[in-house]
Amino acid sequence: MDSRSFMSRHYLRWYHTFRWGDLIVAAAILLVAAGLFGLTAFTSRSEAGSVVLTHEGRLVQVWDAGDLQKDGEEEIELGGFHYHLEWGGGRIRFAEADCPDKVCVQSGWVGKRGSIAACVPGGVILKATGDLQTGGDVDVVIR
């Protein structure tokens, strides 16, 4: 058996077929991936400045960051449905609702800027904002 035929490309391990250029490209891809991962971890969502409750586009109630730090709860009736809200530790949620689909309850806690819980049948939206504005900005309009 000839030594060259034994060392043919067919018998080489997969890592022996790499060239220097391949290793440089793989290292560059790993560095970019690590950089993007670090960037997203560094710029994670911050705590909300306030949480706004709206019903069909009208402002109903605003909780600022200080209100959300203290434990509390409230019963609200909007859009023909009854909601039980709980808050504490800088976040708030729909604890109970008598709406048909209960997606608002399943949405969980709202506390990070940009997080949202909505009851579509009742037209109620609970949204965390980054500052103490009253949530007049519009993200989406659906007709």
Steps between C-alpha positions, in 0.01 A plus 500: 500500500641835396531758780349769277186296441468442875519874560253579227229752573252220560683378811581839652303614800265795449721744693804422283321646197483851651726768363618814680237711325225269625622536857514881470142514367376267778677712764347819356151347508547391863624848599203671335257256664658554843490877449132497407416277794687732736328805350151358549580397856642846574203688350223287650171669570510726799236541765193696396456859612125453508225260401195628316154339493287604201152401388424540129775761469394709801728529801349334809783488753876551533732335752848651538807302605452590868141372499609170349766438765234475772271196501141571406195385313192652345172392344404675175198462275557602137340404172242284673762280666635487852880506557706438812843672477793421730830685526819499700874475454493746209252304286126453450270236351143398428455245781142410404254596229158379395562557128445195275858428386704612806807587289553804723541274804730262314722792387657512844684788665553837334800688635774535242481793259298403194328198655125480453193302602173547316140384525375513143130430570493775763724743312731538803878544469755499780830641366834579665657822374853627540413834649218659694305607195137399479549257212364722223733343245341255258678177408239329282156584365289208379162540337 
